Every structure is written in C-alpha cells, then in structure tokens.
Amino acid sequence: MTTETQPQIKEFQAETKQVLRLVIHSLYSHKEIFLRELISNASDACEKLRFEALANPGLLGTDELSVTLIPDAEAGTLTVKDNGIGMSREDVIDNLGTIARSGTKKFLEGLSGDSAKDAQLIGQFGVGFYSAFIVSDRVTVLTKRTDADAVRWDSDGEGSYEIQGADKSDRGTEVIMHLREEDKEFLEPSRLRQLVRKYSDHLSLPVVLKTGETEETVNQAKAFWTRPKSELTDADYQAFYKHLTHDSEDARAWAHNKVEGNIEYTSLLYLPKRAPFDLFERDPRGGVQLYVKRVFIMDKAAELLPPWLRFMRGLVDTADLPLNVSRELLQNNRTVEKIKSALVKRSLDLFEELERDKPEEYAEFWKTFGVVLKEGVIDDAGQKTRIAKLLRFQSTAATGDAAAVTLDAYVSRMKPDQKAIYYLTADSLAAARNSPHLEGFGASGFEVLLLTDRIDEWVTSHLHEFEGKTLTNVASAAADVASAIETPEKAAAESTYKDTVQRLAKTLLGKIASARVSGRLTDSPAVLVAGEFGVSLRMGRILKQAGQNNPFATLPILELNPKHPLVERLRETADDAAFSELAHVLYDQAMLAEGGELDDPAIFVRRVNKLIVDGLAAAPKIILS
C-alpha cells in the first residue's frame, strides 16, 4: 500500500452538489442538527467495528469505543472523533463524494420547502454528513482503517473536494469543521452538552467532551432499552425513537418488553405516525434492529417481523443467538421464530390498545397503514381473525370518506333474517356508491361494505367468514345474494322475459354465460354479475393489468331490470338487427358501470347515437312561437 502525499482534486457527483446546495442554503435555521447527524454517524462507525470484530477480535483492541467532541476556540474548529471502523480511500470517495442515486432522488422529492421538516430528512436518506457544511466554510476529514493507509479529505462544500494521504496512526475518523464566525456558539462546552443530551443521550457508547486536558462523558452511555421502564418517561421514549429512526415526528405508540424464561430477550417496538418512503416498494426494507448481548448485529432484521408489519420500527436484544449470527442463520431458526411470533402479538396488542383507548389516533393509524395491515389476513392464517377485528371499512350505512365501520359493528346491525356480510369491491368510493349492484340492497335495507383497495380482492378471498357469517360479494350470482333481493315482481317477470333472455344469450354469445331477469336493480337497465364460483370482474381486470392469467375466469351473467324502458323496448323488438344493436348497448353500459373497458368504444358511441336519433325522431316535435 502506498500513501499519496499530493492532493488530488475530484468533482462531486451531480446529485451530491444538489444536496450540498440545499443543505447549506436551505437549512440554516436548524443548524444544530449537524451535531446530531455527525455523532450518529460516528456511533454507527463504532457499531460496525464491533460487528466486524466478531469475526476478527484483533480489530477491536483495548480502547473503549466512544465518540469525542473537541472544541478549539483558538483555531475556530469543532472536531467529532470516533475510534470506529474508519474508511479506506475507496470508502471515502464512495461515502463522501457520492450519494446513492435512489436515496438522493427520494430525498429531493421529499423536500417541502419547510426548513424544519426538510432538516429532519437528511438522516433518513444517508446524507447526514453534509449537514457539517451548515455551520462550516470548510470541512476536513481524517480517517484510517486498520488494514489501510490514512486518508485526508477536504472541501468547502462547493463543487469539488481534495483527497490525499495523511499522517494518522490511530484507527477511526475525525470530522474537523472550520466554523463560520456566526456559528462559534458551537464551540461553547455548555452548548455542546445541551445538544448531546437533547439528541444523543441514548447512545449506548459514551460521548466525551474534551476541553483542554479535561474529558467529560456527557451522555448516559447506557443502552436505552436496558434501563428499567420505571425510570423512563414518554419524552425519553420519543427521544430514543427519533435517534433510532431519524423521524421528525414523535412515534404514535410503543411497547417495551423484557422476556425471561426459555428464551431471553428485550424488545422495543414503535408505531410511527407517518409511512416510510419505501413502504410500497417491491423490496421494502422492513424489520427491526437486532442486538445480541447489546452488540449491534443487523440494522434491518426482516426475519423478526412479517412483511405485513414492515412499518414497525424498533429493536430486539437477545442472549439466545450467537454473536456471529447471519441472515442465513436467522432463517428457519426456532429462537427467531419464537421471537417473531411474540413480536407479532405485541404489535397486535399495541393496535388493540390504541383502538380501545385512543380511537382518533387509531383512525389516523388506519389511514396511514391500514392497507399494509390487510396483508396480514392473507399471509398469517393464525392471526387472521384477530386482524379482521382491526379492519375498517366504508359502508352504505356510513357517510363521508372515512373508513370507520368494523366487522363487529356491521354484524351488530344485521337484519334478523340476513344470511351474510355483504360487500362490494370497486376502484373508487364514488364508483362503489353509484354501482347498480347496490340498488336492490339499498331498497331492501341491507348494509353493504364498500371496498376500494386493490388488495381487498385478495383479503375477501381469504377471509371467508366472520363470527359465523359468510362474506358475500353483492356483484356475484351467489345463492344468498339472489335470495336477499328476490321479489314477487321478479318471479312474474321471468315468464314474460323468457324468450328475451334466450335471444340475449345467443346474441351475446362469447360475451356472457347467460342472461336473466334481475331483482337487484331499481334504476339501471342491466348489470353484469360474476358466476357463483368465478372471481369478481374487478379481480379479473387486476390480474389482466398485471399481465397474469386468470385461472378462474368465467363469462359474466347479464341481469336485466324488467321495469326499465330500454329493457321493455328490447323485449318488444322483433327485428334481429335492431335487437342485436340494443343488446350490445346494454352489455357495454353494464361493462362501463363495472369499471371495465369496451372492446370497441367507437361502435358503442355509434350505437348510442343511433338510439338517441331514433328516439328524437319518434318524439313529438315542439314548435316554438
């Protein structure tokens, strides 16, 4: 290995320049956050060294891992120093000259123009180091890994940086900030103490303030979760949550538990108020931090929480896993499975307590994470019933856009002779409320749940019943749907329309399975319903849009409203060509009402126009004087 003595000038990556400009010029009103971010980075470097030392104990040496703050009033510098993992030359270029494009893009998209909120984003997207430039006109980094030469990095935060070899014998990193004149307050020991206690009191390693020859530990320096709950306040829990997640808002709720017995572990779970930016990405980074005997092992141990709880944050510290545990070892591990099962139950306990004690808070939680929680009905058969009680729905009995109806509340309002819990899936609440499928149910006084999330199609296919009542889609031809909306008029109309429905089935061959008189319609002329054992029409569309085959695809049934003028006209039309034109119009209208697409919209428009023109021609003319 060789040490370069001459500085090499390199340009910042374009995205890095963008972030630097924003940090320097937009976050000036929240300058103090720079210290939080740099101490957090230093702490992470120490934890990374501790983790690597599991495989190579010689890396750790005899020094206690710590973060040291060194204010120098004479030089006008503040140094944040750690004895953690350190960086090689390649690490420095990768970490200080480049930002992961996806993280930068999300960071830039998340900016609101509100400096208070924007200041909180920098830690979440891995750009916290650049906050040093909020208070500095120049930043120097000296760093050394045990297995690499020391490196010096210098920049004024404008367009470029210098990198060269350095004289540094001890392992770790020093961030030396040359403070601007107006920011010399951050050289005052009392100010530094106050900021450490505000932002970094809960770090498990010491933060030392060095003034001259005096060294003073200014934080608790004890793992937060190991402290007795009796001595922790709500403010303590919220402060640790913000340290853990870099979230700008408080947590909505939390659960802190210590378990002793066959397995021993401590868990601290937090329910955030807002969704992380990657909640619905293909590979979301869910999971909690994993510690073994207070040694940090893994940042996102997804094996400890199922995907439907990926929004939960927190940590687990256990003595029942080896220090060299890997992701492979976490999979199919009995201890991990027991902890995971317990964390699921703790999370559900938390949601139920929130629902019971703080219904308004629960409503906000549901608005933010309800769609993800629904995945649990599909993925976790053992907890399906418990999760079902937590679900919230819109309903024909509820006004407004809020999903506030529970399955328990629905069952309590069911009519004495009602056989099923009725629901309807649609692409939007407006489409659901205006669906023809609701007409007969509304007239009969039956409440119908309105489901508008795409995942609802899968939820209802797994949640077959609740409290002994089957869940039934009102857009199906199921027997209990037909019996619920059976009317004397329908029975009388069936003989009148016998020939008509037979002609319809022939005319629309390949489009419908059959036609029949309906009891579910009061205003619309026709509606399409799924066969009793077929998937819903909406589910078919979703699968088609996703490029997947529908193994349960069946043709729909066309139901007619015998009291509607268009249907009466259809029955009276003897000419086969005219009958076909009107039959296709009724089919296409019903398809549009379902949110479906027409095979040929132009033909539909032509047929409707012809109906309008024919109607105008038959109507008596009014002469205006």
BAZARO-218602 format. One record per residue (C-alpha): y, x, z. Coordinates in steps of 0.25 Angstrom, whole numbers, padded with zeros to 4 digits, always signed. Layout:
N
YXZ ...
REM end
This chain:
625
+0000+0000+0000 +0014+0005-0004 +0027+0002+0002 +0039-0001-0007 +0052+0005-0002 +0061+0000-0013 +0065-0015-0012 +0060-0024-0024 +0069-0036-0027 +0062-0049-0030 +0067-0062-0034 +0064-0075-0026 +0055-0085-0033 +0064-0096-0038 +0059-0106-0028 +0062-0097-0017 +0076-0095-0022 +0078-0110-0022 +0073-0111-0007 +0081-0100-0003 +0094-0106-0008 +0090-0119-0001 +0087-0113+0012 +0100-0104+0012 +0110-0114+0007 +0104-0128+0012 +0098-0126+0026 +0110-0119+0032 +0112-0130+0043 +0098-0128+0048 +0098-0113+0049 +0090-0111+0062 +0077-0116+0055 +0076-0102+0049 +0071-0097+0062 +0060-0108+0064 +0055-0104+0050 +0054-0089+0052 +0048-0090+0065 +0037-0100+0059 +0034-0090+0048 +0033-0079+0058 +0024-0087+0066 +0015-0090+0054 +0014-0075+0051 +0009-0073+0065 -0001-0084+0064 -0006-0079+0050 -0008-0065+0056 -0016-0071+0068 -0025-0079+0057 -0028-0066+0049 -0031-0059+0062 -0043-0068+0064 -0050-0060+0053 -0043-0047+0055 -0040-0046+0070 -0033-0032+0068 -0021-0039+0061 -0016-0045+0074 -0015-0032+0082 -0010-0033+0097 +0004-0039+0095 +0006-0053+0099 +0010-0062+0087 +0025-0066+0088 +0038-0069+0081 +0050-0061+0085 +0065-0065+0083 +0074-0053+0083 +0089-0056+0082 +0098-0043+0079 +0113-0047+0081 +0118-0033+0077 +0110-0034+0063 +0112-0049+0062 +0097-0051+0059 +0087-0060+0065 +0072-0056+0063 +0060-0065+0064 +0048-0055+0066 +0033-0058+0067 +0021-0050+0068 +0012-0059+0060 +0005-0057+0047 +0016-0050+0039 +0018-0050+0024 +0014-0041+0013 +0023-0038+0001 +0016-0049-0007 +0017-0059+0004 +0032-0056+0005 +0034-0059-0009 +0025-0071-0009 +0031-0077+0004 +0046-0073+0003 +0049-0073-0011 +0041-0085-0016 +0038-0099-0011 +0026-0107-0015 +0032-0116-0026 +0025-0129-0021 +0031-0127-0007 +0045-0123-0013 +0045-0135-0022 +0041-0145-0011 +0052-0138-0002 +0063-0140-0013 +0058-0154-0015 +0059-0157+0000 +0073-0153+0001 +0082-0165+0005 +0096-0159+0006 +0096-0162+0021 +0096-0148+0027 +0090-0152+0040 +0077-0157+0032 +0077-0146+0022 +0078-0136+0033 +0065-0141+0038 +0057-0140+0025 +0057-0125+0024 +0046-0122+0033 +0037-0133+0027 +0037-0126+0014 +0035-0112+0017 +0050-0107+0014 +0054-0105+0029 +0056-0090+0027 +0068-0093+0018 +0075-0100+0030 +0079-0086+0034 +0090-0086+0024 +0097-0098+0030 +0103-0088+0041 +0101-0075+0033 +0108-0068+0022 +0097-0058+0021 +0082-0058+0026 +0073-0046+0027 +0058-0048+0029 +0050-0036+0035 +0035-0039+0034 +0021-0032+0035 +0007-0036+0035 -0003-0027+0042 -0010-0024+0029 +0003-0022+0020 +0015-0014+0019 +0028-0019+0026 +0038-0027+0017 +0053-0029+0017 +0059-0042+0011 +0074-0044+0009 +0082-0055+0003 +0096-0062+0004 +0089-0075+0000 +0096-0076-0013 +0088-0072-0026 +0079-0060-0022 +0072-0052-0011 +0069-0037-0009 +0055-0033-0005 +0051-0019-0001 +0042-0011+0008 +0046-0010+0023 +0045-0002+0035 +0038-0011+0045 +0026-0007+0053 +0022-0020+0061 +0015-0032+0055 +0023-0045+0053 +0036-0050+0047 +0051-0048+0051 +0061-0058+0045 +0075-0052+0046 +0087-0061+0044 +0100-0056+0042 +0108-0067+0047 +0121-0073+0042 +0133-0071+0050 +0134-0086+0053 +0119-0086+0057 +0120-0076+0068 +0117-0086+0079 +0102-0084+0076 +0103-0070+0082 +0106-0076+0096 +0094-0076+0105 +0097-0089+0111 +0098-0096+0097 +0085-0090+0093 +0078-0094+0106 +0083-0108+0104 +0077-0109+0089 +0064-0103+0093 +0062-0113+0104 +0066-0124+0094 +0058-0121+0083 +0047-0111+0087 +0044-0113+0101 +0030-0118+0098 +0025-0106+0090 +0012-0100+0097 +0017-0086+0096 +0029-0080+0103 +0043-0080+0096 +0050-0068+0102 +0065-0066+0103 +0069-0051+0103 +0083-0047+0107 +0084-0032+0109 +0073-0027+0117 +0070-0041+0123 +0059-0050+0118 +0058-0065+0122 +0048-0075+0118 +0056-0088+0115 +0045-0098+0111 +0033-0104+0119 +0024-0095+0111 +0012-0104+0114 +0004-0113+0105 +0011-0126+0106 -0002-0135+0105 -0008-0127+0117 +0003-0131+0126 +0000-0144+0135 +0005-0157+0130 +0011-0160+0143 +0022-0149+0141 +0025-0152+0126 +0036-0162+0123 +0038-0170+0110 +0048-0161+0106 +0038-0149+0107 +0028-0156+0098 +0039-0159+0088 +0044-0145+0088 +0030-0139+0086 +0027-0149+0075 +0040-0144+0067 +0035-0130+0070 +0021-0133+0065 +0025-0141+0052 +0040-0137+0049 +0043-0152+0048 +0057-0156+0051 +0053-0169+0057 +0046-0172+0070 +0032-0176+0070 +0029-0191+0071 +0018-0189+0081 +0008-0179+0086 -0005-0177+0094 -0008-0165+0103 -0023-0164+0108 -0031-0153+0115 -0046-0155+0114 -0057-0149+0123 -0072-0150+0122 -0082-0147+0112 -0070-0142+0103 -0057-0138+0108 -0044-0139+0100 -0030-0143+0101 -0023-0152+0090 -0009-0155+0088 -0007-0165+0077 +0007-0170+0072 +0010-0182+0063 +0022-0178+0054 +0033-0188+0051 +0034-0184+0036 +0024-0181+0025 +0022-0167+0021 +0026-0164+0007 +0011-0161+0003 +0005-0174+0009 +0000-0179-0004 -0003-0166-0012 -0016-0164-0018 -0020-0154-0007 -0011-0157+0005 -0010-0146+0016 -0014-0155+0027 -0021-0150+0040 -0016-0144+0054 -0015-0130+0058 -0027-0124+0064 -0027-0115+0076 -0040-0108+0083 -0037-0104+0097 -0022-0104+0094 -0024-0095+0082 -0018-0101+0069 -0029-0103+0059 -0024-0112+0048 -0011-0120+0044 -0017-0132+0037 -0032-0134+0042 -0034-0147+0033 -0049-0147+0039 -0043-0152+0052 -0037-0165+0047 -0042-0174+0035 -0033-0176+0023 -0028-0189+0027 -0021-0183+0040 -0015-0172+0032 -0001-0176+0036 -0004-0172+0051 +0001-0159+0056 -0003-0150+0068 -0013-0140+0073 -0027-0138+0079 -0030-0127+0088 -0045-0125+0091 -0054-0115+0098 -0067-0120+0091 -0065-0114+0078 -0066-0099+0074 -0053-0091+0072 -0057-0087+0058 -0059-0102+0054 -0057-0104+0039 -0055-0117+0031 -0069-0116+0027 -0074-0115+0041 -0065-0128+0044 -0073-0136+0034 -0085-0143+0040 -0083-0137+0054 -0087-0146+0065 -0076-0142+0074 -0066-0144+0063 -0072-0158+0060 -0071-0162+0075 -0056-0157+0076 -0053-0164+0063 -0059-0177+0068 -0051-0176+0081 -0038-0174+0073 -0040-0186+0064 -0042-0194+0077 -0030-0188+0083 -0022-0191+0071 -0026-0206+0071 -0023-0207+0086 -0009-0202+0082 -0007-0212+0071 -0012-0223+0080 -0003-0219+0092 +0009-0219+0082 +0005-0233+0076 +0004-0239+0090 +0015-0232+0097 +0025-0230+0086 +0023-0240+0075 +0036-0236+0068 +0032-0221+0068 +0018-0225+0063 +0025-0233+0051 +0032-0220+0047 +0019-0212+0048 +0012-0222+0039 +0023-0222+0029 +0022-0207+0028 +0007-0204+0030 +0000-0218+0028 -0005-0215+0014 -0012-0202+0019 -0018-0209+0031 -0024-0219+0022 -0033-0207+0016 -0040-0207+0030 -0046-0221+0027 -0052-0215+0014 -0056-0201+0020 -0060-0204+0034 -0070-0215+0036 -0072-0212+0051 -0057-0215+0053 -0055-0226+0042 -0054-0238+0052 -0044-0230+0061 -0035-0226+0050 -0036-0240+0044 -0029-0245+0056 -0018-0236+0054 -0015-0240+0040 -0003-0248+0036 -0001-0257+0024 +0009-0266+0017 +0005-0281+0017 +0009-0294+0011 +0012-0298+0025 +0022-0287+0027 +0036-0285+0021 +0043-0272+0017 +0037-0259+0012 +0032-0254+0026 +0016-0253+0027 +0015-0260+0041 +0002-0268+0040 -0010-0263+0047 -0024-0268+0044 -0025-0273+0059 -0013-0281+0057 -0018-0287+0043 -0031-0291+0050 -0024-0298+0061 -0016-0306+0051 -0028-0310+0042 -0031-0325+0039 -0043-0331+0047 -0051-0332+0034 -0047-0319+0028 -0058-0310+0024 -0052-0297+0020 -0040-0288+0022 -0033-0290+0008 -0025-0278+0002 -0019-0275-0012 -0016-0261-0018 -0004-0259-0027 +0005-0248-0032 +0017-0253-0024 +0020-0262-0013 +0028-0271-0023 +0017-0271-0033 +0007-0276-0021 +0017-0287-0016 +0018-0292-0030 +0004-0291-0034 -0003-0304-0040 -0015-0301-0031 -0007-0305-0018 -0003-0319-0023 -0015-0327-0019 -0016-0319-0006 -0001-0322-0003 -0003-0337-0006 -0015-0337+0004 -0008-0330+0015 -0017-0317+0015 -0010-0304+0018 -0013-0292+0009 -0011-0277+0012 -0003-0270+0001 -0008-0256-0002 +0001-0247-0011 -0004-0233-0009 -0013-0227-0019 -0023-0223-0008 -0025-0237-0004 -0035-0240-0015 -0044-0229-0008 -0041-0234+0006 -0045-0248+0003 -0058-0243-0003 -0062-0236+0009 -0056-0246+0020 -0065-0258+0016 -0063-0266+0029 -0054-0266+0042 -0058-0274+0054 -0069-0281+0047 -0060-0285+0036 -0062-0280+0021 -0051-0275+0014 -0050-0282+0001 -0040-0280-0011 -0034-0292-0016 -0034-0287-0030 -0049-0287-0031 -0059-0298-0034 -0066-0297-0021 -0072-0310-0016 -0064-0311-0003 -0051-0310-0011 -0056-0321-0020 -0059-0330-0008 -0046-0327-0002 -0038-0332-0013 -0047-0343-0018 -0040-0356-0021 -0045-0370-0025 -0036-0369-0038 -0043-0356-0042 -0056-0363-0042 -0051-0375-0050 -0044-0365-0060 -0057-0357-0062 -0063-0368-0071 -0050-0370-0078 -0049-0356-0082 -0064-0353-0084 -0062-0351-0099 -0049-0344-0098 -0055-0333-0089 -0067-0331-0098 -0057-0329-0110 -0049-0319-0102 -0061-0311-0099 -0065-0310-0114 -0050-0307-0118 -0048-0296-0108 -0062-0290-0109 -0062-0276-0105 -0049-0278-0096 -0054-0288-0086 -0068-0290-0079 -0065-0305-0079 -0055-0316-0077 -0054-0327-0067 -0045-0337-0060 -0037-0331-0048 -0034-0337-0035 -0025-0325-0031 -0013-0328-0040 -0002-0337-0038 +0009-0331-0047 +0003-0321-0056 -0005-0325-0068 -0016-0315-0067 -0021-0303-0059 -0031-0292-0060 -0041-0290-0049 -0052-0279-0047 -0066-0283-0047 -0072-0285-0033 -0079-0271-0033 -0069-0264-0042 -0058-0255-0037 -0044-0261-0038 -0036-0260-0051 -0026-0251-0044 -0037-0241-0039 -0041-0241-0054 -0027-0237-0058 -0026-0226-0048 -0039-0220-0052 -0035-0220-0066 -0022-0214-0063 -0029-0203-0056 -0038-0200-0068 -0050-0205-0061 -0061-0214-0065 -0063-0228-0058 -0078-0229-0055 -0076-0243-0050 -0067-0248-0062 -0069-0263-0066 -0061-0272-0074 -0052-0281-0066 -0053-0296-0065 -0041-0305-0071 -0038-0316-0062 -0029-0328-0067 -0019-0337-0060 -0023-0351-0065 -0009-0357-0061 -0001-0347-0069 +0005-0352-0082 +0000-0339-0090 -0014-0341-0086 -0013-0356-0089 -0008-0352-0103 -0019-0343-0104 -0029-0354-0102 -0022-0363-0112 -0022-0352-0123 -0033-0355-0133 -0029-0344-0143 -0037-0332-0141 -0026-0322-0145 -0015-0329-0136 -0025-0329-0125 -0028-0314-0126 -0013-0311-0126 -0011-0319-0113 -0023-0314-0107 -0019-0299-0109 -0005-0302-0104 -0011-0308-0091 -0020-0296-0089 -0009-0286-0092 +0000-0293-0082 -0011-0292-0071 -0013-0278-0074 +0002-0275-0073 +0002-0282-0059 -0009-0273-0055 +0000-0261-0058 -0009-0257-0070 -0006-0252-0083 -0007-0260-0096 -0016-0255-0108 -0005-0259-0118 +0009-0263-0112 +0015-0265-0125 +0005-0276-0129 +0007-0282-0115 +0022-0283-0118 +0020-0289-0131 +0010-0300-0125 +0020-0303-0114 +0032-0304-0124 +0023-0314-0133 +0021-0323-0121 +0036-0323-0118 +0040-0326-0132 +0029-0337-0133 +0034-0343-0120 +0048-0343-0125 +0044-0349-0138 +0037-0361-0131 +0048-0363-0121 +0059-0374-0124 +0072-0368-0129 +0084-0370-0121 +0097-0372-0129 +0110-0367-0122 +0122-0374-0126 
REM end
